[in-house]
Amino acid sequence: MNFKVGTIYHFKNCETAYPPKNKFAVCISSRRSFFYLINSIDDKRPYAYEEKHVVFLETSRVECLSHKSYINVSKVREIQQKHDVQEKNILSNDLLLKIRNKVKNNKKLSNEYKNIILEE
Protein backbone atom coordinates (compact mmCIF):
# COMPACT_ATOMS: atom_id res chain seq x y z
CA MET A 1 0.00 0.00 0.00
CA ASN A 2 1.25 3.47 -0.87
CA PHE A 3 0.56 5.80 2.04
CA LYS A 4 -0.46 9.41 1.34
CA VAL A 5 0.34 12.39 3.54
CA GLY A 6 -2.72 13.78 5.31
CA THR A 7 -4.70 10.56 4.98
CA ILE A 8 -6.10 8.68 7.97
CA TYR A 9 -5.67 4.92 7.95
CA HIS A 10 -7.14 2.22 10.17
CA PHE A 11 -4.58 -0.39 11.23
CA LYS A 12 -5.94 -3.66 12.54
CA ASN A 13 -3.72 -4.79 15.42
CA CYS A 14 -1.34 -1.89 14.84
CA GLU A 15 2.19 -3.15 15.43
CA THR A 16 3.47 0.10 16.97
CA ALA A 17 0.66 0.42 19.53
CA TYR A 18 1.31 -1.13 22.92
CA PRO A 19 -0.30 -3.50 23.35
CA PRO A 20 -1.05 -4.06 19.64
CA LYS A 21 -4.64 -2.97 18.96
CA ASN A 22 -6.79 -1.42 16.28
CA LYS A 23 -5.70 2.20 15.74
CA PHE A 24 -6.39 5.13 13.49
CA ALA A 25 -3.27 7.00 12.36
CA VAL A 26 -2.58 9.93 10.05
CA CYS A 27 0.30 9.71 7.57
CA ILE A 28 2.77 12.59 7.91
CA SER A 29 5.57 11.29 5.65
CA SER A 30 4.98 8.84 2.83
CA ARG A 31 8.72 8.51 2.13
CA ARG A 32 9.50 7.30 5.66
CA SER A 33 6.06 5.82 6.59
CA PHE A 34 5.81 8.28 9.50
CA PHE A 35 2.48 8.52 11.27
CA TYR A 36 0.80 10.13 14.23
CA LEU A 37 -1.44 7.76 16.16
CA ILE A 38 -4.91 9.14 16.87
CA ASN A 39 -5.83 8.86 20.52
CA SER A 40 -9.19 9.09 22.24
CA ILE A 41 -9.86 11.83 24.74
CA ASP A 42 -11.00 10.49 28.08
CA ASP A 43 -10.90 11.79 31.64
CA LYS A 44 -7.12 11.27 31.80
CA ARG A 45 -5.83 12.17 28.33
CA PRO A 46 -4.38 14.30 27.02
CA TYR A 47 -2.47 15.24 30.12
CA ALA A 48 -2.03 18.96 30.74
CA TYR A 49 1.73 18.75 30.07
CA GLU A 50 1.03 17.29 26.61
CA GLU A 51 -1.40 19.96 25.44
CA LYS A 52 1.20 22.20 23.81
CA HIS A 53 2.02 19.21 21.55
CA VAL A 54 -1.60 18.27 20.77
CA VAL A 55 -3.90 18.87 17.81
CA PHE A 56 -7.52 18.07 18.60
CA LEU A 57 -9.70 16.23 16.07
CA GLU A 58 -13.46 16.80 16.23
CA THR A 59 -15.86 14.12 15.01
CA SER A 60 -17.71 16.75 13.00
CA ARG A 61 -14.53 17.36 10.96
CA VAL A 62 -13.20 13.79 10.69
CA GLU A 63 -16.04 11.46 9.80
CA CYS A 64 -14.28 8.14 10.55
CA LEU A 65 -13.93 9.10 14.24
CA SER A 66 -16.78 8.41 16.63
CA HIS A 67 -15.57 10.60 19.51
CA LYS A 68 -13.30 13.58 20.13
CA SER A 69 -9.68 12.61 19.63
CA TYR A 70 -6.20 14.10 19.41
CA ILE A 71 -2.72 13.54 18.06
CA ASN A 72 0.47 14.32 19.91
CA VAL A 73 2.92 15.79 17.38
CA SER A 74 5.93 14.99 19.54
CA LYS A 75 5.35 11.23 19.13
CA VAL A 76 6.20 10.16 15.57
CA ARG A 77 5.70 6.48 14.73
CA GLU A 78 7.20 4.63 11.79
CA ILE A 79 4.62 2.07 10.69
CA GLN A 80 5.72 -0.52 8.15
CA GLN A 81 2.57 -2.61 8.46
CA LYS A 82 1.07 -3.20 4.99
CA HIS A 83 -1.57 -5.82 5.84
CA ASP A 84 -4.95 -5.22 7.51
CA VAL A 85 -4.86 -1.50 6.65
CA GLN A 86 -7.78 0.57 5.36
CA GLU A 87 -7.70 4.10 4.01
CA LYS A 88 -10.39 6.13 5.79
CA ASN A 89 -10.36 9.93 5.44
CA ILE A 90 -8.26 12.81 4.20
CA LEU A 91 -7.62 15.60 6.70
CA SER A 92 -8.69 19.10 5.74
CA ASN A 93 -6.02 21.60 4.74
CA ASP A 94 -6.59 23.65 7.90
CA LEU A 95 -6.01 20.61 10.14
CA LEU A 96 -2.84 19.78 8.21
CA LEU A 97 -1.70 23.37 8.66
CA LYS A 98 -2.33 23.14 12.43
CA ILE A 99 -0.27 19.95 12.58
CA ARG A 100 2.58 21.50 10.58
CA ASN A 101 2.61 24.59 12.81
CA LYS A 102 2.77 22.44 15.94
CA VAL A 103 5.59 20.41 14.38
CA LYS A 104 7.53 23.55 13.41
CA ASN A 105 7.32 24.92 16.97
CA ASN A 106 7.84 21.61 18.78
CA LYS A 107 10.95 21.50 20.97
CA LYS A 108 10.80 17.72 21.52
CA LEU A 109 11.15 16.74 17.86
CA SER A 110 14.61 16.57 16.33
CA ASN A 111 15.37 18.90 13.43
CA GLU A 112 15.78 15.79 11.23
CA TYR A 113 12.19 14.69 11.95
CA LYS A 114 10.86 18.23 11.55
CA ASN A 115 12.52 18.58 8.15
CA ILE A 116 11.16 15.24 6.94
CA ILE A 117 7.61 16.09 8.06
CA LEU A 118 7.63 19.67 6.82
CA GLU A 119 9.10 18.78 3.39
CA GLU A 120 6.08 16.72 2.34
MODELLER restraints for C-alpha pairs under 7 A, 6 or more apart:
rsr = mdl.restraints
at = mdl.atoms
rsr.add(forms.Gaussian(group=physical.xy_distance, feature=features.Distance(at['CA:1:A'], at['CA:82:A']), mean=6.02, stdev=0.5))
rsr.add(forms.Gaussian(group=physical.xy_distance, feature=features.Distance(at['CA:3:A'], at['CA:27:A']), mean=6.78, stdev=0.5))
rsr.add(forms.Gaussian(group=physical.xy_distance, feature=features.Distance(at['CA:3:A'], at['CA:30:A']), mean=5.42, stdev=0.5))
rsr.add(forms.Gaussian(group=physical.xy_distance, feature=features.Distance(at['CA:4:A'], at['CA:27:A']), mean=6.29, stdev=0.5))
rsr.add(forms.Gaussian(group=physical.xy_distance, feature=features.Distance(at['CA:4:A'], at['CA:30:A']), mean=5.68, stdev=0.5))
rsr.add(forms.Gaussian(group=physical.xy_distance, feature=features.Distance(at['CA:5:A'], at['CA:27:A']), mean=4.85, stdev=0.5))
rsr.add(forms.Gaussian(group=physical.xy_distance, feature=features.Distance(at['CA:5:A'], at['CA:28:A']), mean=5.00, stdev=0.5))
rsr.add(forms.Gaussian(group=physical.xy_distance, feature=features.Distance(at['CA:5:A'], at['CA:29:A']), mean=5.75, stdev=0.5))
rsr.add(forms.Gaussian(group=physical.xy_distance, feature=features.Distance(at['CA:5:A'], at['CA:30:A']), mean=5.89, stdev=0.5))
rsr.add(forms.Gaussian(group=physical.xy_distance, feature=features.Distance(at['CA:6:A'], at['CA:26:A']), mean=6.11, stdev=0.5))
rsr.add(forms.Gaussian(group=physical.xy_distance, feature=features.Distance(at['CA:6:A'], at['CA:27:A']), mean=5.55, stdev=0.5))
rsr.add(forms.Gaussian(group=physical.xy_distance, feature=features.Distance(at['CA:6:A'], at['CA:28:A']), mean=6.19, stdev=0.5))
rsr.add(forms.Gaussian(group=physical.xy_distance, feature=features.Distance(at['CA:6:A'], at['CA:90:A']), mean=5.73, stdev=0.5))
rsr.add(forms.Gaussian(group=physical.xy_distance, feature=features.Distance(at['CA:6:A'], at['CA:91:A']), mean=5.41, stdev=0.5))
rsr.add(forms.Gaussian(group=physical.xy_distance, feature=features.Distance(at['CA:6:A'], at['CA:96:A']), mean=6.66, stdev=0.5))
rsr.add(forms.Gaussian(group=physical.xy_distance, feature=features.Distance(at['CA:7:A'], at['CA:26:A']), mean=5.53, stdev=0.5))
rsr.add(forms.Gaussian(group=physical.xy_distance, feature=features.Distance(at['CA:7:A'], at['CA:27:A']), mean=5.69, stdev=0.5))
rsr.add(forms.Gaussian(group=physical.xy_distance, feature=features.Distance(at['CA:7:A'], at['CA:89:A']), mean=5.71, stdev=0.5))
rsr.add(forms.Gaussian(group=physical.xy_distance, feature=features.Distance(at['CA:7:A'], at['CA:90:A']), mean=4.28, stdev=0.5))
rsr.add(forms.Gaussian(group=physical.xy_distance, feature=features.Distance(at['CA:7:A'], at['CA:91:A']), mean=6.07, stdev=0.5))
rsr.add(forms.Gaussian(group=physical.xy_distance, feature=features.Distance(at['CA:8:A'], at['CA:24:A']), mean=6.57, stdev=0.5))
rsr.add(forms.Gaussian(group=physical.xy_distance, feature=features.Distance(at['CA:8:A'], at['CA:25:A']), mean=5.49, stdev=0.5))
rsr.add(forms.Gaussian(group=physical.xy_distance, feature=features.Distance(at['CA:8:A'], at['CA:26:A']), mean=4.28, stdev=0.5))
rsr.add(forms.Gaussian(group=physical.xy_distance, feature=features.Distance(at['CA:8:A'], at['CA:27:A']), mean=6.49, stdev=0.5))
rsr.add(forms.Gaussian(group=physical.xy_distance, feature=features.Distance(at['CA:8:A'], at['CA:87:A']), mean=6.27, stdev=0.5))
rsr.add(forms.Gaussian(group=physical.xy_distance, feature=features.Distance(at['CA:8:A'], at['CA:88:A']), mean=5.45, stdev=0.5))
rsr.add(forms.Gaussian(group=physical.xy_distance, feature=features.Distance(at['CA:8:A'], at['CA:89:A']), mean=5.11, stdev=0.5))
rsr.add(forms.Gaussian(group=physical.xy_distance, feature=features.Distance(at['CA:8:A'], at['CA:90:A']), mean=5.99, stdev=0.5))
rsr.add(forms.Gaussian(group=physical.xy_distance, feature=features.Distance(at['CA:9:A'], at['CA:24:A']), mean=5.59, stdev=0.5))
rsr.add(forms.Gaussian(group=physical.xy_distance, feature=features.Distance(at['CA:9:A'], at['CA:25:A']), mean=5.43, stdev=0.5))
rsr.add(forms.Gaussian(group=physical.xy_distance, feature=features.Distance(at['CA:9:A'], at['CA:26:A']), mean=6.25, stdev=0.5))
rsr.add(forms.Gaussian(group=physical.xy_distance, feature=features.Distance(at['CA:9:A'], at['CA:85:A']), mean=6.60, stdev=0.5))
rsr.add(forms.Gaussian(group=physical.xy_distance, feature=features.Distance(at['CA:9:A'], at['CA:86:A']), mean=5.49, stdev=0.5))
rsr.add(forms.Gaussian(group=physical.xy_distance, feature=features.Distance(at['CA:9:A'], at['CA:87:A']), mean=4.51, stdev=0.5))
rsr.add(forms.Gaussian(group=physical.xy_distance, feature=features.Distance(at['CA:9:A'], at['CA:88:A']), mean=5.34, stdev=0.5))
rsr.add(forms.Gaussian(group=physical.xy_distance, feature=features.Distance(at['CA:10:A'], at['CA:23:A']), mean=5.76, stdev=0.5))
rsr.add(forms.Gaussian(group=physical.xy_distance, feature=features.Distance(at['CA:10:A'], at['CA:24:A']), mean=4.48, stdev=0.5))
rsr.add(forms.Gaussian(group=physical.xy_distance, feature=features.Distance(at['CA:10:A'], at['CA:25:A']), mean=6.53, stdev=0.5))
rsr.add(forms.Gaussian(group=physical.xy_distance, feature=features.Distance(at['CA:10:A'], at['CA:85:A']), mean=5.61, stdev=0.5))
rsr.add(forms.Gaussian(group=physical.xy_distance, feature=features.Distance(at['CA:10:A'], at['CA:86:A']), mean=5.12, stdev=0.5))
rsr.add(forms.Gaussian(group=physical.xy_distance, feature=features.Distance(at['CA:10:A'], at['CA:87:A']), mean=6.46, stdev=0.5))
rsr.add(forms.Gaussian(group=physical.xy_distance, feature=features.Distance(at['CA:10:A'], at['CA:88:A']), mean=6.71, stdev=0.5))
rsr.add(forms.Gaussian(group=physical.xy_distance, feature=features.Distance(at['CA:11:A'], at['CA:22:A']), mean=5.61, stdev=0.5))
rsr.add(forms.Gaussian(group=physical.xy_distance, feature=features.Distance(at['CA:11:A'], at['CA:23:A']), mean=5.33, stdev=0.5))
rsr.add(forms.Gaussian(group=physical.xy_distance, feature=features.Distance(at['CA:11:A'], at['CA:24:A']), mean=6.24, stdev=0.5))
rsr.add(forms.Gaussian(group=physical.xy_distance, feature=features.Distance(at['CA:11:A'], at['CA:84:A']), mean=6.10, stdev=0.5))
rsr.add(forms.Gaussian(group=physical.xy_distance, feature=features.Distance(at['CA:11:A'], at['CA:85:A']), mean=4.71, stdev=0.5))
rsr.add(forms.Gaussian(group=physical.xy_distance, feature=features.Distance(at['CA:11:A'], at['CA:86:A']), mean=6.75, stdev=0.5))
rsr.add(forms.Gaussian(group=physical.xy_distance, feature=features.Distance(at['CA:12:A'], at['CA:21:A']), mean=6.59, stdev=0.5))
rsr.add(forms.Gaussian(group=physical.xy_distance, feature=features.Distance(at['CA:12:A'], at['CA:22:A']), mean=4.44, stdev=0.5))
rsr.add(forms.Gaussian(group=physical.xy_distance, feature=features.Distance(at['CA:12:A'], at['CA:23:A']), mean=6.68, stdev=0.5))
rsr.add(forms.Gaussian(group=physical.xy_distance, feature=features.Distance(at['CA:12:A'], at['CA:84:A']), mean=5.36, stdev=0.5))
rsr.add(forms.Gaussian(group=physical.xy_distance, feature=features.Distance(at['CA:12:A'], at['CA:85:A']), mean=6.36, stdev=0.5))
rsr.add(forms.Gaussian(group=physical.xy_distance, feature=features.Distance(at['CA:13:A'], at['CA:20:A']), mean=5.04, stdev=0.5))
rsr.add(forms.Gaussian(group=physical.xy_distance, feature=features.Distance(at['CA:13:A'], at['CA:21:A']), mean=4.09, stdev=0.5))
rsr.add(forms.Gaussian(group=physical.xy_distance, feature=features.Distance(at['CA:13:A'], at['CA:22:A']), mean=4.65, stdev=0.5))
rsr.add(forms.Gaussian(group=physical.xy_distance, feature=features.Distance(at['CA:14:A'], at['CA:20:A']), mean=5.27, stdev=0.5))
rsr.add(forms.Gaussian(group=physical.xy_distance, feature=features.Distance(at['CA:14:A'], at['CA:21:A']), mean=5.39, stdev=0.5))
rsr.add(forms.Gaussian(group=physical.xy_distance, feature=features.Distance(at['CA:14:A'], at['CA:22:A']), mean=5.66, stdev=0.5))
rsr.add(forms.Gaussian(group=physical.xy_distance, feature=features.Distance(at['CA:14:A'], at['CA:23:A']), mean=6.05, stdev=0.5))
rsr.add(forms.Gaussian(group=physical.xy_distance, feature=features.Distance(at['CA:15:A'], at['CA:81:A']), mean=7.00, stdev=0.5))
rsr.add(forms.Gaussian(group=physical.xy_distance, feature=features.Distance(at['CA:16:A'], at['CA:79:A']), mean=6.68, stdev=0.5))
rsr.add(forms.Gaussian(group=physical.xy_distance, feature=features.Distance(at['CA:24:A'], at['CA:37:A']), mean=6.21, stdev=0.5))
rsr.add(forms.Gaussian(group=physical.xy_distance, feature=features.Distance(at['CA:24:A'], at['CA:38:A']), mean=5.45, stdev=0.5))
rsr.add(forms.Gaussian(group=physical.xy_distance, feature=features.Distance(at['CA:25:A'], at['CA:35:A']), mean=6.05, stdev=0.5))
rsr.add(forms.Gaussian(group=physical.xy_distance, feature=features.Distance(at['CA:25:A'], at['CA:36:A']), mean=5.47, stdev=0.5))
rsr.add(forms.Gaussian(group=physical.xy_distance, feature=features.Distance(at['CA:25:A'], at['CA:37:A']), mean=4.29, stdev=0.5))
rsr.add(forms.Gaussian(group=physical.xy_distance, feature=features.Distance(at['CA:25:A'], at['CA:38:A']), mean=5.25, stdev=0.5))
rsr.add(forms.Gaussian(group=physical.xy_distance, feature=features.Distance(at['CA:26:A'], at['CA:35:A']), mean=5.39, stdev=0.5))
rsr.add(forms.Gaussian(group=physical.xy_distance, feature=features.Distance(at['CA:26:A'], at['CA:36:A']), mean=5.38, stdev=0.5))
rsr.add(forms.Gaussian(group=physical.xy_distance, feature=features.Distance(at['CA:26:A'], at['CA:37:A']), mean=6.58, stdev=0.5))
rsr.add(forms.Gaussian(group=physical.xy_distance, feature=features.Distance(at['CA:27:A'], at['CA:34:A']), mean=6.02, stdev=0.5))
rsr.add(forms.Gaussian(group=physical.xy_distance, feature=features.Distance(at['CA:27:A'], at['CA:35:A']), mean=4.46, stdev=0.5))
rsr.add(forms.Gaussian(group=physical.xy_distance, feature=features.Distance(at['CA:27:A'], at['CA:36:A']), mean=6.69, stdev=0.5))
rsr.add(forms.Gaussian(group=physical.xy_distance, feature=features.Distance(at['CA:28:A'], at['CA:34:A']), mean=5.51, stdev=0.5))
rsr.add(forms.Gaussian(group=physical.xy_distance, feature=features.Distance(at['CA:28:A'], at['CA:35:A']), mean=5.29, stdev=0.5))
rsr.add(forms.Gaussian(group=physical.xy_distance, feature=features.Distance(at['CA:28:A'], at['CA:117:A']), mean=5.97, stdev=0.5))
rsr.add(forms.Gaussian(group=physical.xy_distance, feature=features.Distance(at['CA:29:A'], at['CA:35:A']), mean=6.99, stdev=0.5))
rsr.add(forms.Gaussian(group=physical.xy_distance, feature=features.Distance(at['CA:29:A'], at['CA:116:A']), mean=6.96, stdev=0.5))
rsr.add(forms.Gaussian(group=physical.xy_distance, feature=features.Distance(at['CA:29:A'], at['CA:117:A']), mean=5.74, stdev=0.5))
rsr.add(forms.Gaussian(group=physical.xy_distance, feature=features.Distance(at['CA:29:A'], at['CA:120:A']), mean=6.37, stdev=0.5))
rsr.add(forms.Gaussian(group=physical.xy_distance, feature=features.Distance(at['CA:33:A'], at['CA:78:A']), mean=5.45, stdev=0.5))
rsr.add(forms.Gaussian(group=physical.xy_distance, feature=features.Distance(at['CA:33:A'], at['CA:79:A']), mean=5.74, stdev=0.5))
rsr.add(forms.Gaussian(group=physical.xy_distance, feature=features.Distance(at['CA:33:A'], at['CA:80:A']), mean=6.54, stdev=0.5))
rsr.add(forms.Gaussian(group=physical.xy_distance, feature=features.Distance(at['CA:34:A'], at['CA:76:A']), mean=6.37, stdev=0.5))
rsr.add(forms.Gaussian(group=physical.xy_distance, feature=features.Distance(at['CA:34:A'], at['CA:77:A']), mean=5.53, stdev=0.5))
rsr.add(forms.Gaussian(group=physical.xy_distance, feature=features.Distance(at['CA:34:A'], at['CA:78:A']), mean=4.52, stdev=0.5))
rsr.add(forms.Gaussian(group=physical.xy_distance, feature=features.Distance(at['CA:34:A'], at['CA:79:A']), mean=6.43, stdev=0.5))
rsr.add(forms.Gaussian(group=physical.xy_distance, feature=features.Distance(at['CA:35:A'], at['CA:76:A']), mean=5.92, stdev=0.5))
rsr.add(forms.Gaussian(group=physical.xy_distance, feature=features.Distance(at['CA:35:A'], at['CA:77:A']), mean=5.15, stdev=0.5))
rsr.add(forms.Gaussian(group=physical.xy_distance, feature=features.Distance(at['CA:35:A'], at['CA:78:A']), mean=6.13, stdev=0.5))
rsr.add(forms.Gaussian(group=physical.xy_distance, feature=features.Distance(at['CA:35:A'], at['CA:79:A']), mean=6.82, stdev=0.5))
rsr.add(forms.Gaussian(group=physical.xy_distance, feature=features.Distance(at['CA:36:A'], at['CA:71:A']), mean=6.22, stdev=0.5))
rsr.add(forms.Gaussian(group=physical.xy_distance, feature=features.Distance(at['CA:36:A'], at['CA:73:A']), mean=6.82, stdev=0.5))
rsr.add(forms.Gaussian(group=physical.xy_distance, feature=features.Distance(at['CA:36:A'], at['CA:75:A']), mean=6.77, stdev=0.5))
rsr.add(forms.Gaussian(group=physical.xy_distance, feature=features.Distance(at['CA:36:A'], at['CA:76:A']), mean=5.56, stdev=0.5))
rsr.add(forms.Gaussian(group=physical.xy_distance, feature=features.Distance(at['CA:36:A'], at['CA:77:A']), mean=6.13, stdev=0.5))
rsr.add(forms.Gaussian(group=physical.xy_distance, feature=features.Distance(at['CA:37:A'], at['CA:71:A']), mean=6.21, stdev=0.5))
rsr.add(forms.Gaussian(group=physical.xy_distance, feature=features.Distance(at['CA:38:A'], at['CA:69:A']), mean=6.52, stdev=0.5))
rsr.add(forms.Gaussian(group=physical.xy_distance, feature=features.Distance(at['CA:38:A'], at['CA:70:A']), mean=5.72, stdev=0.5))
rsr.add(forms.Gaussian(group=physical.xy_distance, feature=features.Distance(at['CA:38:A'], at['CA:71:A']), mean=5.05, stdev=0.5))
rsr.add(forms.Gaussian(group=physical.xy_distance, feature=features.Distance(at['CA:39:A'], at['CA:69:A']), mean=5.45, stdev=0.5))
rsr.add(forms.Gaussian(group=physical.xy_distance, feature=features.Distance(at['CA:39:A'], at['CA:70:A']), mean=5.37, stdev=0.5))
rsr.add(forms.Gaussian(group=physical.xy_distance, feature=features.Distance(at['CA:39:A'], at['CA:71:A']), mean=6.14, stdev=0.5))
rsr.add(forms.Gaussian(group=physical.xy_distance, feature=features.Distance(at['CA:40:A'], at['CA:68:A']), mean=6.44, stdev=0.5))
rsr.add(forms.Gaussian(group=physical.xy_distance, feature=features.Distance(at['CA:40:A'], at['CA:69:A']), mean=4.41, stdev=0.5))
rsr.add(forms.Gaussian(group=physical.xy_distance, feature=features.Distance(at['CA:40:A'], at['CA:70:A']), mean=6.49, stdev=0.5))
rsr.add(forms.Gaussian(group=physical.xy_distance, feature=features.Distance(at['CA:41:A'], at['CA:68:A']), mean=6.01, stdev=0.5))
rsr.add(forms.Gaussian(group=physical.xy_distance, feature=features.Distance(at['CA:41:A'], at['CA:69:A']), mean=5.17, stdev=0.5))
rsr.add(forms.Gaussian(group=physical.xy_distance, feature=features.Distance(at['CA:41:A'], at['CA:70:A']), mean=6.85, stdev=0.5))
rsr.add(forms.Gaussian(group=physical.xy_distance, feature=features.Distance(at['CA:53:A'], at['CA:72:A']), mean=5.38, stdev=0.5))
rsr.add(forms.Gaussian(group=physical.xy_distance, feature=features.Distance(at['CA:53:A'], at['CA:73:A']), mean=5.47, stdev=0.5))
rsr.add(forms.Gaussian(group=physical.xy_distance, feature=features.Distance(at['CA:53:A'], at['CA:74:A']), mean=6.09, stdev=0.5))
rsr.add(forms.Gaussian(group=physical.xy_distance, feature=features.Distance(at['CA:53:A'], at['CA:102:A']), mean=6.52, stdev=0.5))
rsr.add(forms.Gaussian(group=physical.xy_distance, feature=features.Distance(at['CA:53:A'], at['CA:106:A']), mean=6.88, stdev=0.5))
rsr.add(forms.Gaussian(group=physical.xy_distance, feature=features.Distance(at['CA:54:A'], at['CA:70:A']), mean=6.36, stdev=0.5))
rsr.add(forms.Gaussian(group=physical.xy_distance, feature=features.Distance(at['CA:54:A'], at['CA:71:A']), mean=5.58, stdev=0.5))
rsr.add(forms.Gaussian(group=physical.xy_distance, feature=features.Distance(at['CA:54:A'], at['CA:72:A']), mean=4.54, stdev=0.5))
rsr.add(forms.Gaussian(group=physical.xy_distance, feature=features.Distance(at['CA:54:A'], at['CA:73:A']), mean=6.17, stdev=0.5))
rsr.add(forms.Gaussian(group=physical.xy_distance, feature=features.Distance(at['CA:55:A'], at['CA:70:A']), mean=5.53, stdev=0.5))
rsr.add(forms.Gaussian(group=physical.xy_distance, feature=features.Distance(at['CA:55:A'], at['CA:71:A']), mean=5.47, stdev=0.5))
rsr.add(forms.Gaussian(group=physical.xy_distance, feature=features.Distance(at['CA:55:A'], at['CA:72:A']), mean=6.65, stdev=0.5))
rsr.add(forms.Gaussian(group=physical.xy_distance, feature=features.Distance(at['CA:55:A'], at['CA:99:A']), mean=6.46, stdev=0.5))
rsr.add(forms.Gaussian(group=physical.xy_distance, feature=features.Distance(at['CA:56:A'], at['CA:69:A']), mean=5.96, stdev=0.5))
rsr.add(forms.Gaussian(group=physical.xy_distance, feature=features.Distance(at['CA:56:A'], at['CA:70:A']), mean=4.26, stdev=0.5))
rsr.add(forms.Gaussian(group=physical.xy_distance, feature=features.Distance(at['CA:56:A'], at['CA:71:A']), mean=6.62, stdev=0.5))
rsr.add(forms.Gaussian(group=physical.xy_distance, feature=features.Distance(at['CA:57:A'], at['CA:68:A']), mean=6.04, stdev=0.5))
rsr.add(forms.Gaussian(group=physical.xy_distance, feature=features.Distance(at['CA:57:A'], at['CA:69:A']), mean=5.08, stdev=0.5))
rsr.add(forms.Gaussian(group=physical.xy_distance, feature=features.Distance(at['CA:57:A'], at['CA:70:A']), mean=5.29, stdev=0.5))
rsr.add(forms.Gaussian(group=physical.xy_distance, feature=features.Distance(at['CA:58:A'], at['CA:68:A']), mean=5.06, stdev=0.5))
rsr.add(forms.Gaussian(group=physical.xy_distance, feature=features.Distance(at['CA:58:A'], at['CA:69:A']), mean=6.59, stdev=0.5))
rsr.add(forms.Gaussian(group=physical.xy_distance, feature=features.Distance(at['CA:59:A'], at['CA:65:A']), mean=5.44, stdev=0.5))
rsr.add(forms.Gaussian(group=physical.xy_distance, feature=features.Distance(at['CA:59:A'], at['CA:66:A']), mean=6.01, stdev=0.5))
rsr.add(forms.Gaussian(group=physical.xy_distance, feature=features.Distance(at['CA:59:A'], at['CA:67:A']), mean=5.72, stdev=0.5))
rsr.add(forms.Gaussian(group=physical.xy_distance, feature=features.Distance(at['CA:59:A'], at['CA:68:A']), mean=5.75, stdev=0.5))
rsr.add(forms.Gaussian(group=physical.xy_distance, feature=features.Distance(at['CA:64:A'], at['CA:88:A']), mean=6.47, stdev=0.5))
rsr.add(forms.Gaussian(group=physical.xy_distance, feature=features.Distance(at['CA:64:A'], at['CA:89:A']), mean=6.69, stdev=0.5))
rsr.add(forms.Gaussian(group=physical.xy_distance, feature=features.Distance(at['CA:73:A'], at['CA:102:A']), mean=6.80, stdev=0.5))
rsr.add(forms.Gaussian(group=physical.xy_distance, feature=features.Distance(at['CA:73:A'], at['CA:103:A']), mean=6.12, stdev=0.5))
rsr.add(forms.Gaussian(group=physical.xy_distance, feature=features.Distance(at['CA:74:A'], at['CA:106:A']), mean=6.94, stdev=0.5))
rsr.add(forms.Gaussian(group=physical.xy_distance, feature=features.Distance(at['CA:74:A'], at['CA:108:A']), mean=5.92, stdev=0.5))
rsr.add(forms.Gaussian(group=physical.xy_distance, feature=features.Distance(at['CA:74:A'], at['CA:109:A']), mean=5.76, stdev=0.5))
rsr.add(forms.Gaussian(group=physical.xy_distance, feature=features.Distance(at['CA:100:A'], at['CA:118:A']), mean=6.56, stdev=0.5))
rsr.add(forms.Gaussian(group=physical.xy_distance, feature=features.Distance(at['CA:103:A'], at['CA:114:A']), mean=6.36, stdev=0.5))
rsr.add(forms.Gaussian(group=physical.xy_distance, feature=features.Distance(at['CA:104:A'], at['CA:114:A']), mean=6.54, stdev=0.5))
